């Protein structure tokens, strides 16, 4: 009787200890900017990059918009002020360090779109077309018409990605 009760208490204690450690780890991940919800596809991120900067990583900041996605400080803040592992959101360089790192910048976009994603074009679906409008125009003006060059590049990229996906699917069906 004593051994089974002791084993039960040890099991309960071990369970609670694991739960506490998991919770602490989850809190640490949130503080480090771990992105759990990813509404934006890789293809969509590539098209955002192409339309914003041509994916040109040589220009670090242009008129306050930085990195290959041309992220502003306000967008970064709303996206959770994610930082690189050896940085803190309080450091002066945290913004430029993150948005000039493609992975950190993409995570910022994921967080921002998860928080601010909406149907901008009225088709009752939230998808890459909406994310493109939100990224360029902001979440409050995403219903406005996109600038011509950005819209043309973004649209062409999405069409190319759709075409490539269909080709890949057809190749899979043939094999």
C-alpha positions as CSV (number, residue, x, y, z in Angstrom):
1,X,0.0,0.0,0.0
2,X,2.8,2.4,1.0
3,X,4.8,1.8,-2.2
4,X,1.8,2.3,-4.5
5,X,0.7,5.5,-2.8
6,X,4.3,6.7,-3.0
7,X,4.5,5.8,-6.7
8,X,1.2,7.7,-7.3
9,X,2.5,10.8,-5.5
10,X,5.8,10.6,-7.5
11,X,3.9,10.3,-10.7
12,X,1.6,13.2,-9.9
13,X,4.7,15.3,-8.9
14,X,6.5,14.3,-12.1
15,X,3.5,15.2,-14.2
16,X,3.2,18.7,-12.6
17,X,6.9,19.3,-12.9
18,X,6.8,18.5,-16.7
19,X,3.8,20.7,-17.1
20,X,5.5,23.6,-15.3
21,X,8.6,23.1,-17.4
22,X,6.6,23.0,-20.6
23,X,4.7,26.2,-19.6
24,X,8.0,28.0,-18.8
25,X,9.4,26.8,-22.2
26,X,6.3,28.1,-24.0
27,X,6.6,31.4,-22.3
28,X,10.3,31.6,-23.3
29,X,9.4,30.8,-26.9
30,X,6.8,33.6,-26.9
31,X,9.3,36.0,-25.5
32,X,11.8,35.0,-28.3
33,X,9.2,35.6,-30.9
34,X,8.5,32.0,-31.9
35,X,5.8,32.1,-34.6
36,X,3.2,29.4,-34.1
37,X,0.5,30.7,-36.5
38,X,1.6,31.0,-40.1
39,X,-1.2,32.2,-42.4
40,X,1.2,33.3,-45.2
41,X,2.5,30.6,-47.5
42,X,6.1,30.4,-48.6
43,X,5.0,31.2,-52.2
44,X,3.2,34.3,-50.9
45,X,6.2,35.4,-48.9
46,X,8.4,35.0,-52.0
47,X,5.9,37.2,-54.0
48,X,5.8,39.8,-51.3
49,X,9.6,39.9,-51.4
50,X,9.7,40.1,-55.2
51,X,7.1,42.9,-55.4
52,X,8.6,45.0,-52.6
53,X,12.3,44.8,-53.4
54,X,13.0,42.3,-56.1
55,X,14.4,40.3,-53.2
56,X,17.4,42.7,-53.2
57,X,19.2,42.2,-49.9
58,X,21.9,44.7,-50.8
59,X,19.9,47.8,-49.8
60,X,19.4,47.5,-46.1
61,X,16.9,50.4,-45.5
62,X,15.2,52.7,-48.0
63,X,13.1,55.6,-46.5
64,X,12.6,53.8,-43.2
65,X,11.5,50.5,-44.8
66,X,14.1,47.8,-44.3
67,X,15.1,44.3,-45.6
68,X,13.9,42.3,-48.6
69,X,10.3,42.8,-47.4
70,X,10.7,46.6,-46.8
71,X,9.3,46.4,-43.3
72,X,8.8,49.6,-41.3
73,X,9.4,50.0,-37.6
74,X,5.6,50.3,-36.9
75,X,4.9,47.0,-38.9
76,X,7.7,45.3,-36.9
77,X,6.3,46.5,-33.6
78,X,2.8,45.3,-34.5
79,X,4.3,42.0,-35.7
80,X,5.6,41.4,-32.2
81,X,9.0,43.2,-32.3
82,X,10.6,39.8,-32.9
83,X,14.4,39.8,-32.3
84,X,17.3,37.6,-33.3
85,X,18.5,35.1,-30.7
86,X,21.3,37.3,-29.3
87,X,19.3,40.5,-29.4
88,X,16.6,42.2,-27.2
89,X,13.7,44.3,-28.4
90,X,15.1,47.2,-26.3
91,X,18.4,47.4,-28.3
92,X,18.6,50.2,-30.8
93,X,19.6,47.7,-33.5
94,X,16.8,45.1,-32.8
95,X,14.5,46.4,-35.6
96,X,17.1,46.6,-38.3
97,X,18.8,43.4,-37.3
98,X,15.5,41.5,-37.5
99,X,14.0,42.9,-40.6
100,X,17.3,42.5,-42.5
101,X,17.4,38.8,-41.6
102,X,15.0,37.0,-44.0
103,X,13.8,34.5,-41.5
104,X,13.1,37.0,-38.7
105,X,11.4,39.3,-41.2
106,X,9.2,36.5,-42.5
107,X,8.3,35.7,-38.9
108,X,7.4,39.3,-38.4
109,X,5.1,39.2,-41.4
110,X,3.5,36.0,-40.2
111,X,2.7,37.5,-36.8
112,X,1.4,40.8,-38.4
113,X,-0.8,38.9,-40.8
114,X,-2.1,36.6,-38.2
115,X,-3.1,39.6,-36.1
116,X,-4.3,41.9,-38.9
117,X,-5.3,39.5,-41.7
118,X,-8.6,40.5,-43.3
119,X,-10.5,40.2,-46.5
120,X,-9.4,43.3,-48.4
121,X,-10.8,42.5,-51.8
122,X,-14.2,41.4,-50.8
123,X,-14.0,37.8,-52.1
124,X,-14.9,36.4,-48.6
125,X,-11.5,34.6,-48.4
126,X,-8.4,35.8,-46.6
127,X,-5.5,34.7,-48.8
128,X,-2.2,36.0,-50.4
129,X,-4.0,38.7,-52.4
130,X,-5.2,40.2,-49.1
131,X,-1.8,39.7,-47.5
132,X,-0.2,41.5,-50.4
133,X,-2.6,44.5,-50.0
134,X,-2.1,44.6,-46.3
135,X,1.7,44.5,-46.6
136,X,1.8,47.3,-49.1
137,X,-1.1,49.5,-48.0
138,X,-1.4,48.7,-44.3
139,X,-4.2,46.9,-42.5
140,X,-6.4,50.1,-42.5
141,X,-6.1,50.9,-46.2
142,X,-5.8,47.5,-47.7
143,X,-9.0,48.0,-49.7
144,X,-7.4,50.8,-51.6
145,X,-5.9,50.2,-55.1
146,X,-2.4,48.9,-55.1
147,X,0.3,51.0,-56.7
148,X,0.6,49.9,-60.3
149,X,4.2,48.5,-60.3
150,X,3.8,46.7,-57.0
151,X,0.4,45.2,-58.1
152,X,1.7,44.1,-61.5
153,X,4.8,42.4,-60.0
154,X,2.9,40.8,-57.2
155,X,0.1,39.5,-59.5
156,X,2.6,38.1,-62.0
157,X,4.5,36.3,-59.3
158,X,1.3,34.7,-57.9
159,X,0.3,33.6,-61.4
160,X,3.7,32.1,-62.0
161,X,3.5,30.3,-58.6
162,X,0.0,28.9,-59.4
163,X,1.3,27.7,-62.9
164,X,4.3,26.0,-61.3
165,X,2.1,24.3,-58.7
166,X,-0.2,23.0,-61.4
167,X,2.8,21.7,-63.4
168,X,4.2,20.0,-60.3
169,X,0.8,18.4,-59.6
170,X,0.5,17.2,-63.2
171,X,4.0,15.6,-63.0
172,X,3.0,13.8,-59.8
173,X,-0.1,12.5,-61.5
174,X,1.9,11.2,-64.4
175,X,4.4,9.4,-62.2
